[in-house]
């Protein structure tokens, strides 16, 4: 049996098993994909305890930095972010990938955003680092990083500079400094609340919202955007597109190698997600 899992803490809300099961069924593969609650403190021990039946892991909060450290080889997007959400096991080498970036780009495309000049990221954690690379790949020239503690955004600002992006850190309550942007990517954990003034300020100037959260939905920010008639997409689209790239990794061992009949596979995954 080929085994795959998604790890995180918490993990019971994860829809990754739903998406991956649909993909492997459509591919005619009898692979088993399940979830496991793993804390950051237990990550190394759990990883070393896996047997040879495990082909790969999907990683969510708070394990992306630990997965980066565990990977003996990393793709370019992982190296740029210091974040790994996909581990390919076997062949004596643990290989790490970041498919979150491709997930953001796929979700932006589905919302009609193919090019970005000015953008905003809300949050300053590991997912925000992936959002910065995604925006740079989409052509962003300037990016605002909105954080409760702007000093925590310094690693993201440094990464932006290496990507040729001009980035600034702004305090979440410093509403008067918010500029007008084409797109906003929110990376705050699910259930996070901000002041009403900050939510409205972000929505008024924020363009299209892509929120990495999909449960609970709608988020406070999504509600602020839709109240103004602005598009707000949940993290389900990001999850869908990043999961497709994970399936490429697990099946083809290459994130850039499309699956056979990939359009059919993506449609099966989307139907499973929307039908949940």
NUMI-137967 format. One record per residue (C-alpha): residue number from 1; z, y, x. Coordinates in pm, whole numbers, plus 50000, padded with zeros to 5 digits. Layout:
% residues N
<rec NUM <Z Y X>>
...
//
This chain:
% residues 276
<rec 1 <50000 50000 50000>>
<rec 2 <49918 50351 50120>>
<rec 3 <50209 50587 50051>>
<rec 4 <50212 50965 50033>>
<rec 5 <50488 51202 49928>>
<rec 6 <50572 51566 49869>>
<rec 7 <50902 51679 50020>>
<rec 8 <51110 51985 49944>>
<rec 9 <51444 52109 49819>>
<rec 10 <51436 52145 49523>>
<rec 11 <51144 51916 49441>>
<rec 12 <51182 51793 49082>>
<rec 13 <50954 52071 48952>>
<rec 14 <50663 51979 49180>>
<rec 15 <50330 51904 49014>>
<rec 16 <50175 51773 49333>>
<rec 17 <50214 51406 49224>>
<rec 18 <50013 51486 48911>>
<rec 19 <49729 51643 49109>>
<rec 20 <49714 51382 49382>>
<rec 21 <49732 51089 49140>>
<rec 22 <49433 51230 48952>>
<rec 23 <49238 51273 49277>>
<rec 24 <49297 50922 49407>>
<rec 25 <49222 50767 49069>>
<rec 26 <48891 50955 49060>>
<rec 27 <48819 50836 49415>>
<rec 28 <48897 50476 49321>>
<rec 29 <49187 50457 49568>>
<rec 30 <49505 50266 49487>>
<rec 31 <49728 50510 49673>>
<rec 32 <50082 50597 49567>>
<rec 33 <50199 50958 49577>>
<rec 34 <50559 51046 49489>>
<rec 35 <50821 51317 49549>>
<rec 36 <51136 51312 49759>>
<rec 37 <51412 51572 49783>>
<rec 38 <51463 51650 50151>>
<rec 39 <51668 51936 50292>>
<rec 40 <51580 52120 50611>>
<rec 41 <51883 51962 50779>>
<rec 42 <51760 51610 50692>>
<rec 43 <51391 51662 50770>>
<rec 44 <51377 51512 51120>>
<rec 45 <51582 51208 51024>>
<rec 46 <51375 51140 50712>>
<rec 47 <51047 51179 50904>>
<rec 48 <51152 50941 51180>>
<rec 49 <51260 50685 50920>>
<rec 50 <50915 50647 50759>>
<rec 51 <50736 50315 50802>>
<rec 52 <50367 50253 50872>>
<rec 53 <50273 50256 50503>>
<rec 54 <50301 50638 50497>>
<rec 55 <49971 50816 50550>>
<rec 56 <50082 51172 50492>>
<rec 57 <50323 51427 50351>>
<rec 58 <50295 51749 50154>>
<rec 59 <50570 51998 50239>>
<rec 60 <50711 52278 50029>>
<rec 61 <51012 52509 50065>>
<rec 62 <51214 52503 50288>>
<rec 63 <51034 52258 50517>>
<rec 64 <50715 52430 50637>>
<rec 65 <50864 52556 50963>>
<rec 66 <51024 52219 51035>>
<rec 67 <50692 52047 50971>>
<rec 68 <50524 52289 51211>>
<rec 69 <50774 52194 51481>>
<rec 70 <50726 51822 51414>>
<rec 71 <50346 51833 51437>>
<rec 72 <50203 51722 51771>>
<rec 73 <49866 51875 51682>>
<rec 74 <49805 52168 51446>>
<rec 75 <49497 52325 51291>>
<rec 76 <49408 52688 51353>>
<rec 77 <49557 52816 51030>>
<rec 78 <49887 52644 51103>>
<rec 79 <49895 52794 51452>>
<rec 80 <49831 53140 51312>>
<rec 81 <50117 53120 51064>>
<rec 82 <50376 52894 51225>>
<rec 83 <50371 52708 50894>>
<rec 84 <50260 52352 50808>>
<rec 85 <50245 52223 50451>>
<rec 86 <50051 51902 50526>>
<rec 87 <50129 51627 50776>>
<rec 88 <49881 51349 50850>>
<rec 89 <50060 51045 50994>>
<rec 90 <49936 50745 51189>>
<rec 91 <49725 50683 51496>>
<rec 92 <50027 50769 51708>>
<rec 93 <50001 51143 51643>>
<rec 94 <50156 51363 51375>>
<rec 95 <49893 51618 51279>>
<rec 96 <49980 51938 51094>>
<rec 97 <49766 52152 50864>>
<rec 98 <49812 52467 50659>>
<rec 99 <49620 52435 50331>>
<rec 100 <49814 52716 50162>>
<rec 101 <49566 52969 50301>>
<rec 102 <49270 52789 50146>>
<rec 103 <49471 52764 49825>>
<rec 104 <49517 53140 49812>>
<rec 105 <49148 53200 49882>>
<rec 106 <49038 52956 49612>>
<rec 107 <49271 53113 49358>>
<rec 108 <49152 53463 49444>>
<rec 109 <48788 53356 49403>>
<rec 110 <48863 53213 49059>>
<rec 111 <49004 53553 48961>>
<rec 112 <48690 53734 49072>>
<rec 113 <48830 53854 49404>>
<rec 114 <48587 53762 49681>>
<rec 115 <48640 54065 49902>>
<rec 116 <48954 54270 49959>>
<rec 117 <48994 54603 50136>>
<rec 118 <49354 54698 50054>>
<rec 119 <49610 54437 49956>>
<rec 120 <49980 54376 49910>>
<rec 121 <50217 54088 49974>>
<rec 122 <50553 54077 49798>>
<rec 123 <50801 53876 50005>>
<rec 124 <50836 53804 50375>>
<rec 125 <50888 53428 50413>>
<rec 126 <50669 53141 50533>>
<rec 127 <50438 53164 50232>>
<rec 128 <50388 53535 50300>>
<rec 129 <50258 53450 50647>>
<rec 130 <49992 53227 50489>>
<rec 131 <49909 53500 50239>>
<rec 132 <49850 53744 50526>>
<rec 133 <49600 53512 50695>>
<rec 134 <49426 53450 50362>>
<rec 135 <49391 53822 50297>>
<rec 136 <49260 53878 50650>>
<rec 137 <48998 53607 50593>>
<rec 138 <48906 53779 50265>>
<rec 139 <48836 54099 50457>>
<rec 140 <49154 54300 50405>>
<rec 141 <49180 54599 50636>>
<rec 142 <49526 54719 50530>>
<rec 143 <49815 54522 50378>>
<rec 144 <50151 54636 50246>>
<rec 145 <50434 54386 50288>>
<rec 146 <50701 54458 50028>>
<rec 147 <51042 54313 50113>>
<rec 148 <51406 54372 50024>>
<rec 149 <51475 54395 50397>>
<rec 150 <51163 54536 50568>>
<rec 151 <51284 54433 50915>>
<rec 152 <51241 54068 50812>>
<rec 153 <50867 54134 50776>>
<rec 154 <50820 54208 51147>>
<rec 155 <50678 53863 51237>>
<rec 156 <50421 53903 50958>>
<rec 157 <50328 54252 51079>>
<rec 158 <50281 54117 51430>>
<rec 159 <50061 53837 51298>>
<rec 160 <49860 54093 51101>>
<rec 161 <49796 54292 51418>>
<rec 162 <49658 53983 51590>>
<rec 163 <49424 53938 51293>>
<rec 164 <49298 54297 51314>>
<rec 165 <49480 54400 50997>>
<rec 166 <49686 54719 50970>>
<rec 167 <50010 54622 50798>>
<rec 168 <50319 54816 50700>>
<rec 169 <50656 54702 50569>>
<rec 170 <50797 54882 50266>>
<rec 171 <51133 54833 50098>>
<rec 172 <51116 54680 49752>>
<rec 173 <51294 54975 49595>>
<rec 174 <51087 55240 49777>>
<rec 175 <50846 55268 49485>>
<rec 176 <50706 55608 49584>>
<rec 177 <50554 55456 49900>>
<rec 178 <50353 55190 49716>>
<rec 179 <49980 55251 49758>>
<rec 180 <49692 55143 49535>>
<rec 181 <49560 54797 49628>>
<rec 182 <49286 54559 49516>>
<rec 183 <49505 54251 49501>>
<rec 184 <49872 54153 49514>>
<rec 185 <50002 53817 49630>>
<rec 186 <50364 53755 49528>>
<rec 187 <50552 53498 49735>>
<rec 188 <50904 53542 49597>>
<rec 189 <51088 53220 49502>>
<rec 190 <51081 53120 49137>>
<rec 191 <51341 53297 48926>>
<rec 192 <51367 53596 49159>>
<rec 193 <51416 53928 48979>>
<rec 194 <51360 54282 49100>>
<rec 195 <51445 54617 48946>>
<rec 196 <51237 54722 48647>>
<rec 197 <51121 55028 48842>>
<rec 198 <50995 54809 49128>>
<rec 199 <50820 54566 48892>>
<rec 200 <50642 54847 48708>>
<rec 201 <50553 55023 49032>>
<rec 202 <50403 54707 49178>>
<rec 203 <50204 54645 48860>>
<rec 204 <50073 55000 48824>>
<rec 205 <49924 54998 49173>>
<rec 206 <49872 54628 49230>>
<rec 207 <49522 54531 49116>>
<rec 208 <49495 54155 49045>>
<rec 209 <49820 53957 49079>>
<rec 210 <49829 53609 49229>>
<rec 211 <50183 53478 49204>>
<rec 212 <50268 53172 49414>>
<rec 213 <50520 53066 49148>>
<rec 214 <50419 52841 48860>>
<rec 215 <50762 52742 48727>>
<rec 216 <50922 52923 48556>>
<rec 217 <50624 53113 48417>>
<rec 218 <50558 53393 48350>>
<rec 219 <50750 53556 48630>>
<rec 220 <50894 53904 48593>>
<rec 221 <50606 54046 48798>>
<rec 222 <50346 53862 48593>>
<rec 223 <50498 54009 48278>>
<rec 224 <50479 54359 48425>>
<rec 225 <50112 54315 48518>>
<rec 226 <50005 54170 48183>>
<rec 227 <50194 54442 47996>>
<rec 228 <49954 54685 48161>>
<rec 229 <49650 54472 48080>>
<rec 230 <49608 54355 48439>>
<rec 231 <49519 53998 48543>>
<rec 232 <49807 53779 48656>>
<rec 233 <49745 53423 48777>>
<rec 234 <50021 53168 48832>>
<rec 235 <50060 52953 49140>>
<rec 236 <49891 52665 48958>>
<rec 237 <49551 52779 49084>>
<rec 238 <49677 52806 49440>>
<rec 239 <49841 52464 49403>>
<rec 240 <49515 52315 49276>>
<rec 241 <49301 52443 49560>>
<rec 242 <49549 52370 49837>>
<rec 243 <49599 52018 49699>>
<rec 244 <49224 51955 49711>>
<rec 245 <49229 52044 50080>>
<rec 246 <49525 51809 50130>>
<rec 247 <49327 51528 49972>>
<rec 248 <49048 51601 50220>>
<rec 249 <49301 51566 50502>>
<rec 250 <49450 51242 50371>>
<rec 251 <49115 51081 50286>>
<rec 252 <48876 51219 50548>>
<rec 253 <49127 51325 50815>>
<rec 254 <48940 51656 50824>>
<rec 255 <49028 51962 50614>>
<rec 256 <48671 52090 50650>>
<rec 257 <48497 51768 50537>>
<rec 258 <48426 51775 50161>>
<rec 259 <48504 51469 49954>>
<rec 260 <48231 51261 49801>>
<rec 261 <48155 51418 49460>>
<rec 262 <48416 51685 49531>>
<rec 263 <48330 51884 49220>>
<rec 264 <48417 51579 49010>>
<rec 265 <48743 51529 49199>>
<rec 266 <48842 51893 49154>>
<rec 267 <48763 51875 48782>>
<rec 268 <48983 51565 48745>>
<rec 269 <49268 51740 48924>>
<rec 270 <49228 52053 48711>>
<rec 271 <49228 51848 48390>>
<rec 272 <49546 51671 48495>>
<rec 273 <49716 51999 48579>>
<rec 274 <49609 52177 48261>>
<rec 275 <49698 51877 48047>>
<rec 276 <50053 51856 48180>>
//
